[in-house]
Amino acid sequence: MHAKQRLTITIDGPAGTGKSTTARLVAQRLGLEFLDTGAMYRAAALIALEQRLDLTDGPAVALAVERGAMCFDWAADPPRLLLTRPRPRDVTDRLRDGDVTLASSSIARLPEVRAILVAAQRRLRDEHPRLVSEGRDQGSVVFPDADVKFFLDATPEARARRRADQLRAAGQGVDEERLLREIIERDAADRNRATGPLIVPDDAVVIDTTDLSHEQVLAALERAVRARLGPIR
């Protein structure tokens, strides 16, 4: 029998382009594992909020994140994110709340926090060497040696509309104009931060998802992976 090949696929792009859903489904189709790095930054934001830390104090937030000892439950699909200190708890469902979403943008700009989480993501790849990893800087910073890199994009209006649909489906009130403003502001913050800015890696396959369904995006990624790598064993 042949040993299974090591394989890293990265999917980067701004918020609301369907990265998480696409990455999880691509991982399922190709028999790989799925790493949601955005959840790690959201967990860092949750830690800072719960401890009432200054969201601009990089050293203090980084220390709290280290002490919180986040990890994933890889037996779940998709993996659930846990904080193990001071007591083990699953915080996955809390990570999409509005206050965490807003705070995570500030947390992601802190170089001290990014250094900790990038190192953690690289350790996870060592432990799970057949991986689809999604985020903002996976192909450009964290895994520049990835076998295949993607960058998903869409217009801010399309992304705001998708987020509004998600909130309505969850029974929450929606201000679509506010969502659009937040997305535009988040894009600017992600692209202009000093550490790990949102960029298109030179060797990435760029896919505009504005007018594509999840299935169409998924099919495009799968075709590109198989064209680049051949049969996945």
Secondary structure, DSSP 8 states (H G I E B T S, - for coil): ------EEEEEE--TTSSHHHHHHHHHHHHT-EEEEHHHHHHHHHHHHHHTT--TT-HHHHHHHHHHH-EEEETTSSS-EEEE-SSS-EE-GGGGGSHHHHHHHHHHTT-HHHHHHHHHHHHHHHHHS-EEEEEESSIIIII-TT-SEEEEEE--HHHHHHHHHHHHHHTT----HHHHHHHHHHHHHHHHH-SSS-----TT-EEEE-TT--HHHHHHHHHHHHHHHH-S--
